[in-house]
C-alpha cells in the first residue's frame, strides 16, 4: 500500500489470512480492520504530520500512554506488558544508502491478538522483508509468529555489519604487525566507537526479547517462544562479540602505542650515543680552536694530524667503553 498524500502516515497495511498470506488494505479499510477480530497490521511513518491524529482517532480505544510511547522522540529497546498486549521497541541496523550501520533504526510496535501497529522514522529492511513474506504467502499466521519472525529478521540483518567490524579489527591487527603507523589510531578509535554504539542498543535488546519470551499471552505459543529464545541467544552472542572487539581494539591500540614508543626510544637512544661520542670531540675542538696565544702545537706543522689521531683514539676508546658497558 502506498501513501495517498503528504500527510498520510500509512506506509503499508495488511489483513492476515491465518495461513501465512494476507490482503493489502486500502486507506479507508485500515481503521475497521484494526477493530475486527481478524489479525491486521498497519505500518506508519512517524515523520508524517498526520501520524499522531490518525493514531488518536483510529486506536482511541487503547490506553493513551500507548500512543505517547509509540511517538516518543528518544527510545531504548524494551517490552512493556499492558493487558493482553505488549508495547515493543526494538532497533535494527541502518542499511539505508549512505548511512552508518551503527546508527540503528528504531521500530515501535503495539501488538495484541487482533492488531499490530508499528511505526518507523527511517526505512527498515526487516519490515520490508516481512511485507515481502506476506505477499509470497510465507508470512506469519498469528501475532506471536509475527513478532518472532520480525525479531529474527532484525537480528539476521545485523550479522553482516558485525562481521564487517570484526574483519576491520583483523586487518588493523595485521597492519600493526607488519609495521606500526600513527595513522592507524584513527581506525582503531572508529572501531571502538562503532562497537560501543552497537552494544548500547543490543544489550537492552537482549533483555527485551528475554522479557517478551516470558510473557504469558495466549497468542504467544511455545513454538514462538522457542524462536524468540534462538533470537535471544543470537543477540547475546552479538553482545559478546562486540565486547571482544572492544577489548581487541584496546589491546591493539596499546600495542601500537608501545611499538611507537619503542621505536621512538630506540631513535632517542641512537641519538644519545652519537651525542655522547661527539661531546668530548666537540670539547677538544672547541678548546683548541680559540684564537688566543699558547695553543699547543701552534708552531708544529704536524700538530693537525696528531690532533686528528688523538680524536680517533678517543672515539675508539669510547666505542670500547660503550660496548663494555653494553650500551650497544
C-alpha positions as CSV (number, residue, x, y, z in Angstrom):
1,X,0.0,0.0,0.0
2,X,1.4,3.4,-0.9
3,X,0.6,6.7,0.8
4,X,-2.1,8.9,-0.8
5,X,-0.8,12.2,0.3
6,X,1.9,14.2,2.1
7,X,0.1,13.8,5.5
8,X,-1.0,10.2,5.0
9,X,1.1,8.3,7.6
10,X,0.2,4.8,6.4
11,X,3.2,3.1,4.6
12,X,1.5,-0.3,4.3
13,X,-1.3,-2.3,5.8
14,X,-2.4,-5.9,5.6
15,X,-5.1,-8.2,6.9
16,X,-3.7,-11.7,7.6
17,X,-5.5,-14.8,6.3
18,X,-4.2,-17.1,9.1
19,X,-2.1,-19.3,6.8
20,X,0.9,-17.1,6.0
21,X,-0.6,-14.7,3.5
22,X,-2.6,-11.5,3.6
23,X,-4.6,-8.9,1.8
24,X,-3.3,-5.4,1.3
25,X,-5.7,-2.9,2.8
26,X,-6.6,0.5,1.3
27,X,-6.7,3.6,3.5
28,X,-10.3,3.6,4.4
29,X,-10.3,-0.1,5.4
30,X,-7.4,0.1,7.9
31,X,-9.3,1.5,10.9
32,X,-12.1,-1.0,10.6
33,X,-9.6,-3.9,10.1
34,X,-7.8,-3.0,13.4
35,X,-11.1,-3.3,15.3
36,X,-12.0,-6.5,13.6
37,X,-11.4,-10.0,15.1
38,X,-9.0,-10.9,12.3
39,X,-5.4,-10.0,12.8
40,X,-4.4,-6.8,10.9
41,X,-1.1,-4.9,10.6
42,X,-0.6,-1.3,9.8
43,X,2.8,0.3,9.4
44,X,3.1,4.1,9.9
45,X,5.6,6.8,9.1
46,X,6.4,8.9,12.2
47,X,7.7,11.8,10.2
48,X,4.3,12.5,8.6
49,X,2.3,15.1,10.4
50,X,-0.9,13.1,10.2
51,X,0.5,10.2,12.3
52,X,-0.5,11.3,15.7
53,X,-4.0,12.4,14.7
54,X,-4.5,9.1,12.9
55,X,-3.5,7.1,16.0
56,X,-5.6,9.2,18.3
57,X,-8.6,8.7,16.0
58,X,-8.2,5.1,15.0
59,X,-7.0,3.5,18.2
60,X,-8.7,5.7,20.7
61,X,-9.9,2.5,22.4
62,X,-6.3,1.8,23.6
63,X,-4.6,3.5,26.5
64,X,-3.4,7.0,25.6
65,X,0.0,6.2,27.1
66,X,0.5,3.6,24.3
67,X,0.2,6.4,21.7
68,X,2.6,8.6,23.6
69,X,5.1,5.7,23.9
70,X,4.9,4.9,20.2
71,X,5.6,8.5,19.3
72,X,8.3,9.2,21.8
73,X,11.4,11.0,20.4
74,X,14.0,9.0,22.3
75,X,13.6,5.3,22.8
76,X,15.6,2.3,24.0
77,X,14.8,-1.3,23.3
78,X,12.2,-2.5,25.8
79,X,9.0,-4.5,26.2
80,X,6.0,-3.4,28.4
81,X,3.0,-5.6,29.0
82,X,-0.3,-3.8,29.0
83,X,-3.3,-6.1,29.4
84,X,-3.3,-8.7,26.7
85,X,-0.9,-6.8,24.5
86,X,2.6,-5.5,24.5
87,X,4.4,-2.3,23.7
88,X,7.7,-3.4,21.9
89,X,10.5,-1.1,20.9
90,X,13.4,-2.6,19.0
91,X,16.4,-1.5,16.9
92,X,17.8,-2.7,13.6
93,X,21.0,-1.7,11.7
94,X,20.7,1.2,9.4
95,X,21.1,-0.3,5.9
96,X,19.9,2.8,4.1
97,X,22.1,4.3,1.4
98,X,25.0,6.5,2.6
99,X,24.1,5.6,6.3
100,X,26.2,4.2,9.0
101,X,25.0,0.7,10.1
102,X,25.6,1.6,13.8
103,X,23.1,4.5,13.5
104,X,20.5,2.0,14.4
105,X,16.9,2.5,13.3
106,X,14.1,2.1,15.8
107,X,10.8,0.3,15.3
108,X,7.9,0.7,17.7
109,X,5.1,-1.7,17.9
110,X,1.8,-2.2,19.7
111,X,0.8,-5.8,19.3
112,X,-2.0,-8.0,20.7
113,X,-4.1,-10.9,19.4
114,X,-6.0,-8.9,16.8
115,X,-3.9,-6.0,15.8
116,X,-0.3,-4.9,15.1
117,X,0.6,-1.2,14.9
118,X,4.2,-0.4,14.0
119,X,5.9,2.9,13.4
120,X,9.3,4.0,12.0
121,X,11.2,7.2,11.4
122,X,13.5,5.7,8.7
123,X,13.1,2.7,6.4
124,X,14.0,-0.6,8.0
125,X,14.9,-3.6,5.8
126,X,13.4,-6.1,8.2
127,X,10.0,-4.5,7.8
128,X,10.2,-4.7,4.0
129,X,11.2,-8.4,4.4
130,X,8.0,-9.1,6.5
131,X,5.8,-7.4,3.8
132,X,7.5,-9.5,1.1
133,X,6.9,-12.7,3.0
134,X,3.2,-11.8,3.4
135,X,2.9,-11.1,-0.3
136,X,4.5,-14.5,-1.1
137,X,2.2,-16.3,1.4
138,X,5.1,-17.3,3.6
139,X,4.4,-14.7,6.4
140,X,3.2,-15.1,9.9
141,X,-0.1,-16.9,10.8
142,X,-0.7,-15.0,14.1
143,X,0.6,-12.2,16.2
144,X,3.2,-14.3,18.1
145,X,4.7,-15.6,14.9
146,X,4.8,-12.0,13.5
147,X,7.0,-10.9,16.4
148,X,9.3,-14.0,16.3
149,X,9.8,-13.5,12.5
150,X,10.4,-9.8,12.8
151,X,12.9,-10.2,15.6
152,X,14.7,-12.9,13.6
153,X,14.9,-10.7,10.5
154,X,16.2,-7.8,12.6
155,X,19.0,-9.9,14.0
156,X,19.9,-11.6,10.8
157,X,20.4,-8.2,9.2
158,X,22.8,-7.2,12.0
159,X,25.2,-10.1,11.4
160,X,26.9,-8.7,8.2
161,X,27.6,-5.3,9.9
162,X,29.2,-7.0,12.9
163,X,31.2,-9.3,10.7
164,X,32.5,-6.3,8.8
165,X,33.5,-4.7,12.1
166,X,35.3,-7.9,13.1
167,X,37.1,-8.1,9.8
168,X,38.2,-4.5,10.1
169,X,39.7,-5.3,13.5
170,X,41.6,-8.3,12.0
171,X,43.0,-6.0,9.2
172,X,44.2,-3.4,11.7
173,X,46.0,-6.1,13.8
174,X,47.7,-7.4,10.6
175,X,48.8,-3.9,9.6
176,X,50.2,-3.2,13.0
177,X,52.2,-6.4,13.0
178,X,53.6,-5.5,9.5
179,X,54.6,-2.0,10.7
180,X,53.2,0.4,13.2
181,X,51.7,3.6,11.8
182,X,50.3,6.5,13.7
183,X,47.5,6.9,11.2
184,X,46.0,3.6,12.4
185,X,45.0,5.2,15.6
186,X,42.0,6.8,13.9
187,X,40.9,3.5,12.5
188,X,41.1,1.9,16.0
189,X,39.2,4.7,17.6
190,X,36.5,4.3,14.9
191,X,36.2,0.5,15.6
192,X,35.8,1.1,19.3
193,X,33.3,3.9,18.7
194,X,31.2,1.7,16.4
195,X,31.3,-1.3,18.8
196,X,30.2,0.9,21.7
197,X,27.3,2.3,19.8
198,X,26.2,-1.2,18.6
199,X,26.4,-2.6,22.1
200,X,24.5,0.4,23.6
201,X,21.3,-0.9,21.8
202,X,22.0,-4.6,21.6
203,X,22.4,-5.2,25.3
204,X,19.0,-3.9,26.3
205,X,17.5,-5.5,23.2
206,X,18.7,-8.9,24.5
207,X,16.9,-8.2,27.8
208,X,13.8,-7.0,26.0
209,X,13.5,-10.2,24.0
210,X,14.1,-12.3,27.1
211,X,11.3,-10.4,28.9
212,X,8.9,-10.8,26.0
213,X,9.6,-14.5,25.8
214,X,8.4,-14.9,29.4
215,X,5.1,-13.1,28.8
216,X,2.0,-15.3,29.2
217,X,0.0,-14.1,26.3
218,X,-2.5,-16.7,24.9
219,X,-1.4,-15.6,21.3
220,X,2.3,-16.4,22.1
221,X,2.7,-20.2,21.9
222,X,5.6,-22.5,22.7
223,X,6.9,-22.5,19.1
224,X,7.1,-18.7,19.0
225,X,8.9,-18.7,22.4
226,X,11.5,-21.2,21.1
227,X,12.2,-18.9,18.1
228,X,12.5,-16.0,20.4
229,X,14.9,-18.0,22.5
230,X,17.1,-18.6,19.4
231,X,17.0,-14.9,18.6
232,X,17.9,-14.0,22.2
233,X,20.9,-16.4,22.0
234,X,22.0,-14.8,18.8
235,X,21.9,-11.3,20.1
236,X,23.7,-12.5,23.2
237,X,26.4,-13.8,21.0
238,X,26.5,-10.4,19.2
239,X,26.9,-8.6,22.5
240,X,29.8,-11.0,23.5
241,X,31.4,-10.4,20.1
242,X,31.2,-6.7,20.5
243,X,32.8,-6.9,23.9
244,X,35.6,-8.9,22.4
245,X,36.0,-6.4,19.5
246,X,36.3,-3.5,22.0
247,X,38.8,-5.4,24.1
248,X,40.8,-6.4,21.0
249,X,40.7,-2.8,19.7
250,X,42.0,-1.6,23.1
251,X,44.8,-4.2,23.1
252,X,45.7,-3.2,19.5
253,X,45.8,0.5,20.5
254,X,48.1,-0.3,23.5
255,X,50.3,-2.4,21.3
256,X,50.5,0.3,18.7
257,X,51.4,2.9,21.4
258,X,54.1,0.5,22.8
259,X,55.6,-0.1,19.3
260,X,55.7,3.6,18.5
261,X,57.2,4.3,21.9
262,X,59.8,1.6,21.4
263,X,60.7,3.0,18.0
264,X,61.0,6.5,19.5
265,X,63.1,5.2,22.4
266,X,65.4,3.4,20.0
267,X,65.8,6.6,17.9
268,X,66.5,8.6,21.1
269,X,69.0,6.0,22.3
270,X,70.9,6.2,19.0
271,X,70.9,10.0,19.1
272,X,72.1,9.9,22.8
273,X,75.0,7.5,21.9
274,X,76.0,9.8,19.0
275,X,75.8,12.8,21.2
276,X,77.9,11.0,23.8
277,X,80.6,10.2,21.2
278,X,80.8,13.7,19.9
279,X,80.6,15.5,23.2
280,X,84.3,15.1,24.1
281,X,85.3,15.7,20.5
282,X,83.4,18.9,20.5
283,X,85.0,19.9,23.7
284,X,88.6,19.4,22.4
285,X,88.0,21.0,19.1
286,X,86.4,24.0,20.7
287,X,89.2,24.3,23.3
288,X,91.9,24.2,20.7
289,X,90.0,26.4,18.2
290,X,90.1,29.5,20.3
291,X,92.1,32.4,19.0
292,X,94.4,33.1,21.9
293,X,98.1,32.6,22.5
294,X,99.6,29.5,24.0
295,X,97.6,26.9,21.9
296,X,99.7,23.7,22.0
297,X,101.1,22.7,18.6
298,X,100.6,26.1,17.0
299,X,104.1,26.1,15.7
300,X,104.2,22.4,14.8
301,X,103.5,21.5,11.2
302,X,102.2,18.1,12.1
303,X,100.0,19.2,15.0
304,X,96.8,19.0,13.0
305,X,97.4,15.3,12.1
306,X,98.5,14.5,15.6
307,X,95.3,16.1,16.9
308,X,93.1,14.1,14.4
309,X,94.8,10.9,15.5
310,X,94.1,11.8,19.1
311,X,90.4,12.3,18.3
312,X,90.2,9.0,16.5
313,X,91.8,7.4,19.6
314,X,89.2,9.0,21.8
315,X,86.4,7.7,19.6
316,X,87.9,4.2,19.6
317,X,88.2,4.3,23.4
318,X,84.5,5.5,23.7
319,X,83.3,2.7,21.4
320,X,85.2,0.1,23.5
321,X,83.9,1.6,26.7
322,X,80.2,1.7,25.5
323,X,80.4,-1.9,24.4
324,X,81.8,-3.0,27.7
325,X,79.0,-1.1,29.5
326,X,76.6,-2.8,27.0
327,X,75.2,0.5,25.8
328,X,75.1,-1.1,22.3
